């Protein structure tokens, strides 16, 4: 089975900020405990598309990370409701890189602003991660994992609203054990 992951990451030290974001958007979803200045959010919505309601309700720095193992990956950075950076690398027949809204300086700034980053990065470090030449290069270098590590994201692999919902609907104890909170949306049910 191939990985299909999609998650949002709010730059904050408070899990409550993630819950507030979902509530402002009147959305259902899951919010992980804060770790390394990030709160992971899994909102309900159409897969592999920007969640307009979540983004419209955003007041901070939010990263949207998508990894469809057999198809490609992407990330976007939002400041409030404005997308300030976007990068996508897809593959079917050939590798295609979309960098029309790519801002390497913004990525470097965001990584270096986090006191929990594994190391200080330069623009060249980001270039080495994001520019791949072939499928072997992608498999060998794992750009998704490298970027997540530099951002200090703890929760991003094998993660999506649908995965979480299926895994926990019959066993909510899993949520409690991991400190994950569930937002029930406007009508109060998930």
KOLRO-666896 format. One record per residue (C-alpha): residue in one letter; x, y, z. Coordinates in Angstrom, 1 decimal. Layout:
BEGIN
{node "a",{X,Y,Z}}
...
//
This chain:
BEGIN
{node "x",{0.0,0.0,0.0}}
{node "x",{1.3,3.4,-0.9}}
{node "x",{1.4,6.4,1.5}}
{node "x",{-1.2,9.1,1.0}}
{node "x",{-0.6,11.7,3.7}}
{node "x",{-2.1,15.2,4.1}}
{node "x",{-1.6,17.4,7.1}}
{node "x",{-1.6,21.0,8.2}}
{node "x",{1.0,22.3,10.7}}
{node "x",{0.4,25.5,12.7}}
{node "x",{3.5,27.3,14.0}}
{node "x",{2.6,27.5,17.7}}
{node "x",{3.4,26.0,21.1}}
{node "x",{-0.3,25.6,22.1}}
{node "x",{-2.6,22.7,21.0}}
{node "x",{-5.5,25.0,21.9}}
{node "x",{-4.5,27.3,19.0}}
{node "x",{-5.2,24.4,16.6}}
{node "x",{-8.6,23.7,18.2}}
{node "x",{-9.4,27.4,17.9}}
{node "x",{-8.5,27.4,14.2}}
{node "x",{-10.8,24.5,13.5}}
{node "x",{-13.6,26.2,15.5}}
{node "x",{-13.2,29.5,13.6}}
{node "x",{-13.6,27.5,10.4}}
{node "x",{-16.6,25.6,11.8}}
{node "x",{-14.7,22.4,11.0}}
{node "x",{-14.4,18.8,12.2}}
{node "x",{-10.9,17.5,12.6}}
{node "x",{-8.1,16.3,14.8}}
{node "x",{-5.4,18.3,16.6}}
{node "x",{-2.2,16.8,17.9}}
{node "x",{-0.3,18.0,21.0}}
{node "x",{2.2,20.8,20.4}}
{node "x",{5.7,19.6,19.6}}
{node "x",{8.8,21.5,18.5}}
{node "x",{6.7,24.7,18.0}}
{node "x",{4.2,22.9,15.7}}
{node "x",{0.6,21.7,16.1}}
{node "x",{-0.5,19.2,13.5}}
{node "x",{-4.1,19.6,12.3}}
{node "x",{-6.1,17.1,10.3}}
{node "x",{-9.2,18.9,9.1}}
{node "x",{-12.1,17.2,7.4}}
{node "x",{-12.4,18.2,3.7}}
{node "x",{-11.6,17.2,0.1}}
{node "x",{-8.3,15.3,0.0}}
{node "x",{-5.2,16.8,-1.7}}
{node "x",{-6.7,20.3,-2.2}}
{node "x",{-6.2,23.4,0.0}}
{node "x",{-8.9,23.5,2.7}}
{node "x",{-10.4,26.9,2.0}}
{node "x",{-12.3,27.1,5.2}}
{node "x",{-9.3,26.3,7.3}}
{node "x",{-7.1,28.7,5.4}}
{node "x",{-9.7,31.5,5.6}}
{node "x",{-9.8,31.1,9.4}}
{node "x",{-6.0,31.0,9.8}}
{node "x",{-4.3,33.9,11.6}}
{node "x",{-0.8,32.5,12.0}}
{node "x",{1.8,30.6,10.0}}
{node "x",{0.4,27.4,8.5}}
{node "x",{2.1,24.7,6.5}}
{node "x",{0.1,22.3,4.3}}
{node "x",{2.0,19.1,3.5}}
{node "x",{0.9,16.5,1.0}}
{node "x",{2.7,13.2,0.2}}
{node "x",{1.1,10.9,-2.4}}
{node "x",{4.0,8.4,-2.6}}
{node "x",{3.3,7.1,-6.1}}
{node "x",{2.3,10.5,-7.5}}
{node "x",{4.2,13.3,-5.9}}
{node "x",{4.3,15.7,-3.0}}
{node "x",{3.8,19.4,-2.2}}
{node "x",{3.9,22.0,0.5}}
{node "x",{2.4,25.4,0.9}}
{node "x",{3.1,28.1,3.5}}
{node "x",{0.3,30.4,4.5}}
{node "x",{0.6,33.6,6.5}}
{node "x",{-2.9,34.2,7.7}}
{node "x",{-5.1,33.4,4.7}}
{node "x",{-2.5,34.3,2.1}}
{node "x",{-0.3,31.6,0.5}}
{node "x",{3.3,33.0,0.5}}
{node "x",{5.1,29.9,-0.8}}
{node "x",{4.2,26.8,-2.8}}
{node "x",{6.2,23.9,-4.2}}
{node "x",{5.0,20.8,-5.9}}
{node "x",{6.9,17.8,-7.4}}
{node "x",{4.7,15.3,-9.3}}
{node "x",{5.5,12.3,-11.3}}
{node "x",{3.5,10.1,-13.6}}
{node "x",{5.5,9.6,-16.8}}
{node "x",{8.1,12.3,-16.0}}
{node "x",{9.0,14.4,-13.0}}
{node "x",{7.4,17.9,-13.0}}
{node "x",{8.3,20.6,-10.6}}
{node "x",{5.9,23.5,-10.0}}
{node "x",{7.8,26.4,-8.4}}
{node "x",{5.7,29.4,-9.7}}
{node "x",{5.0,30.5,-6.1}}
{node "x",{8.2,29.0,-4.6}}
{node "x",{10.0,31.3,-2.2}}
{node "x",{13.2,29.6,-0.9}}
{node "x",{14.0,32.6,1.4}}
{node "x",{10.6,32.1,3.2}}
{node "x",{11.4,28.4,3.8}}
{node "x",{14.8,29.2,5.2}}
{node "x",{13.3,32.0,7.4}}
{node "x",{10.6,29.6,8.7}}
{node "x",{13.0,26.8,9.5}}
{node "x",{15.6,29.1,11.2}}
{node "x",{12.8,30.9,13.3}}
{node "x",{12.2,27.6,15.1}}
{node "x",{14.4,27.1,18.2}}
{node "x",{13.8,23.4,17.8}}
{node "x",{15.2,23.1,14.3}}
{node "x",{17.9,20.4,14.0}}
{node "x",{20.3,22.9,12.5}}
{node "x",{20.5,26.3,10.9}}
{node "x",{19.9,26.1,7.1}}
{node "x",{20.9,28.1,4.1}}
{node "x",{19.2,28.6,0.8}}
{node "x",{21.6,26.1,-0.7}}
{node "x",{20.4,23.4,1.8}}
{node "x",{16.9,23.9,0.6}}
{node "x",{17.9,23.7,-3.1}}
{node "x",{19.7,20.4,-2.4}}
{node "x",{16.5,18.9,-1.0}}
{node "x",{14.0,20.2,-3.5}}
{node "x",{15.7,19.8,-6.8}}
{node "x",{15.6,16.2,-7.9}}
{node "x",{16.7,14.8,-11.3}}
{node "x",{15.0,11.4,-11.5}}
{node "x",{13.0,8.8,-9.6}}
{node "x",{16.0,7.3,-8.0}}
{node "x",{17.0,10.7,-6.7}}
{node "x",{13.6,11.1,-5.1}}
{node "x",{13.7,7.6,-3.5}}
{node "x",{17.3,8.0,-2.3}}
{node "x",{17.0,11.5,-0.9}}
{node "x",{13.5,11.5,0.5}}
{node "x",{12.8,15.2,0.1}}
{node "x",{9.5,15.0,2.1}}
{node "x",{11.3,13.5,5.1}}
{node "x",{14.2,15.9,4.8}}
{node "x",{12.0,19.0,4.7}}
{node "x",{9.8,17.7,7.6}}
{node "x",{13.0,17.1,9.7}}
{node "x",{14.3,20.6,9.0}}
{node "x",{10.9,22.1,9.9}}
{node "x",{11.0,19.9,13.1}}
{node "x",{7.6,18.3,12.2}}
{node "x",{6.8,15.3,14.4}}
{node "x",{3.6,14.1,12.7}}
{node "x",{3.4,14.0,8.9}}
{node "x",{3.9,10.4,7.7}}
{node "x",{0.9,8.1,7.0}}
{node "x",{-1.4,10.8,8.3}}
{node "x",{-4.7,12.3,7.1}}
{node "x",{-8.2,13.0,8.4}}
{node "x",{-9.5,9.9,6.7}}
{node "x",{-6.8,7.6,8.1}}
{node "x",{-7.3,9.0,11.6}}
{node "x",{-11.1,8.8,11.4}}
{node "x",{-11.0,5.2,10.4}}
{node "x",{-8.5,4.3,13.0}}
{node "x",{-10.2,5.9,15.9}}
{node "x",{-14.0,5.9,15.3}}
{node "x",{-14.4,2.6,17.0}}
{node "x",{-11.5,3.1,19.5}}
{node "x",{-11.4,6.7,20.8}}
{node "x",{-9.0,5.5,23.5}}
{node "x",{-6.2,5.8,20.8}}
{node "x",{-6.8,9.6,20.7}}
{node "x",{-6.7,10.0,24.5}}
{node "x",{-3.5,7.9,24.8}}
{node "x",{-1.7,10.2,22.3}}
{node "x",{-3.2,13.4,23.6}}
{node "x",{-5.0,14.1,20.3}}
{node "x",{-8.1,16.2,20.5}}
{node "x",{-11.1,15.9,18.2}}
{node "x",{-13.1,19.0,17.0}}
{node "x",{-16.6,18.1,16.4}}
{node "x",{-17.5,20.9,14.0}}
{node "x",{-20.6,23.1,13.9}}
{node "x",{-23.2,20.5,14.7}}
{node "x",{-21.2,18.8,17.4}}
{node "x",{-20.6,15.5,15.9}}
{node "x",{-17.7,14.1,14.0}}
//
